[in-house]
Amino acid sequence: MKGIIFLFLIFNFLNVNGQDDETYLKKHAIRIDNPEKLSESIYTLLSPFQIIMFGEMHGTNESAPFFNGLTDLFTNKGDSVLAGLEIPPGLMTQFTTHNTDSSIYQSDFFNNPPFLDGKESFPWANLISKLNNNKKVNIFFFDVNENEGKVYERDSLMSEKIKSQLNQHPSWRIITLSGNYHNRITDTRTMTSVLKRNSTAKICALNMEYKEGSCNANFKYGLEIKKLGSYRTIYNSTSGYDHYIILLAENSGYDYNGFYYTKYITPAKMTTTK
């Protein structure tokens, strides 16, 4: 919800500084008809970046297709892609050992997770399967394992794991999927901010924004389906822009470089009922 309120402020900022909101949106937004079939225009928009870090609202159906669309977009252009997911690698050993669809669901992260926060879902499991079938994609998992560092070191440790992948494959594209807190660029403690300080790679941090809907996530009281909504603004009410991607100016004050907007979010079903 914080992101929604912040976007409301961002577009007010543009208006105060002489930029008409609707004009800016129509000039810079790229409409998306199918999140898994992204256009040449989106490739042109994002190709300057070696690392694209996408932050989601956990427990929704909408982020995984867009992430898969990003990886397909770049591999179809000839890039090799390292696809990183915010999952502890120690909970995915069945998959990393056997590399099959069934082993995805047999891995502890999806079969017997120690904690449910909304990522242990069918959309994420299906995403791993699709990524695994793309011969130009290598999957890696970058969340911290149990007893790996202190709680306050988590973002820094995740950043190190992504940087390690970059060092091993310096010419590859990296695309990551995580909770949207971790890829903020305005908070010096986050994974993305740490990576930006410790790497020369050009990084784009994207958030997922939405108008309304529900998610199946943990808001400190256990997994629950929660309704979410937003204020009416140009970005969520302009006709013809149900789904789009946009990058904002560096001085916008937004927590990210830009966002993927989907009008509605829907709650994801978990692979376990624990």
Order of alpha helices (4+ residues) and beta strands (2+ residues): alpha-alpha-beta-alpha-beta-alpha-beta-alpha-alpha-alpha-alpha-beta-alpha-beta-alpha-beta-beta-alpha-beta-beta
